Amino acid sequence: MPQALNINTMPTIMASFASIFIMKSIKEILSSDSLNHTAVFKKNGLQKGHANFKKLLPMHLQSCVLFIFVRNEVLKIAFSSTSASSEYNKFYAKDNLEFLKNSQELARMLNLESIIKCEGYTPRANLLTYIKIPKLRVIESSKGTFPIILKDKKLRALMERYKELVLHNLRINEELDKE
């Protein structure tokens, strides 16, 4: 059976809970010696510096950048498409690295002094997956032997294209029959 609370000790219990849950100002929390915030602030500053590196890229590549980070002294830039990442690797990676090496002050501002390589890539989630579409049998009632007697050039061209499609579908059906 639960014990009943003594009414005489209730104010002291409430006061001790209140002292635990007193709201601190943000200034007190940030200046607290018991909390070590330097790692969090350093990481946030690094991310901002890496994001500013994006401004060194051409506009069409800036719009394709997903995020930028450093791993093992390699600046990695995640692009939303493989064409953007291959373009960056082929045409801009060496130039950006040389630019950072030549302008040490900018590299220090962006927290990129220790970079030895710049590399663009496309995350797996953004890679297109190709699905092999099976060949389907198309039922054609025409054999593609009809004459085209139209005189209008546009209509005649459309009918010739239709005739080519009919013959193409017949060839596919013959290939499927052989398999």
Secondary structure in CASP SS format (residue, H / E / C, confidence):
PFRMAT SS
TARGET T0000
AUTHOR 0000-0000-0000
METHOD secondary structure of the structure
MODEL  1
M C 1.00
P C 1.00
Q C 1.00
A C 1.00
L C 1.00
N C 1.00
I C 1.00
N C 1.00
T C 1.00
M H 1.00
P H 1.00
T H 1.00
I H 1.00
M H 1.00
A H 1.00
S H 1.00
F H 1.00
A H 1.00
S H 1.00
I H 1.00
F C 1.00
I C 1.00
M C 1.00
K C 1.00
S C 1.00
I H 1.00
K H 1.00
E H 1.00
I H 1.00
L H 1.00
S C 1.00
S C 1.00
D C 1.00
S C 1.00
L C 1.00
N C 1.00
H C 1.00
T H 1.00
A H 1.00
V H 1.00
F H 1.00
K H 1.00
K H 1.00
N H 1.00
G H 1.00
L H 1.00
Q H 1.00
K H 1.00
G H 1.00
H H 1.00
A H 1.00
N H 1.00
F H 1.00
K H 1.00
K H 1.00
L H 1.00
L C 1.00
P C 1.00
M H 1.00
H H 1.00
L H 1.00
Q H 1.00
S C 1.00
C C 1.00
V E 1.00
L E 1.00
F E 1.00
I E 1.00
F E 1.00
V E 1.00
R E 1.00
N C 1.00
E C 1.00
V E 1.00
L E 1.00
K E 1.00
I E 1.00
A E 1.00
F E 1.00
S C 1.00
S C 1.00
T H 1.00
S H 1.00
A H 1.00
S H 1.00
S H 1.00
E H 1.00
Y H 1.00
N H 1.00
K H 1.00
F H 1.00
Y H 1.00
A H 1.00
K H 1.00
D H 1.00
N H 1.00
L H 1.00
E H 1.00
F H 1.00
L H 1.00
K H 1.00
N H 1.00
S C 1.00
Q H 1.00
E H 1.00
L H 1.00
A H 1.00
R H 1.00
M H 1.00
L C 1.00
N C 1.00
L C 1.00
E C 1.00
S C 1.00
I C 1.00
I C 1.00
K E 1.00
C E 1.00
E E 1.00
G E 1.00
Y E 1.00
T C 1.00
P C 1.00
R H 1.00
A H 1.00
N H 1.00
L C 1.00
L C 1.00
T C 1.00
Y C 1.00
I C 1.00
K C 1.00
I C 1.00
P C 1.00
K C 1.00
L C 1.00
R C 1.00
V C 1.00
I C 1.00
E C 1.00
S C 1.00
S C 1.00
K C 1.00
G C 1.00
T C 1.00
F C 1.00
P C 1.00
I C 1.00
I C 1.00
L C 1.00
K C 1.00
D C 1.00
K H 1.00
K H 1.00
L H 1.00
R H 1.00
A H 1.00
L H 1.00
M H 1.00
E H 1.00
R H 1.00
Y H 1.00
K H 1.00
E H 1.00
L H 1.00
V H 1.00
L H 1.00
H H 1.00
N H 1.00
L H 1.00
R H 1.00
I H 1.00
N H 1.00
E H 1.00
E H 1.00
L H 1.00
D H 1.00
K H 1.00
E C 1.00
END
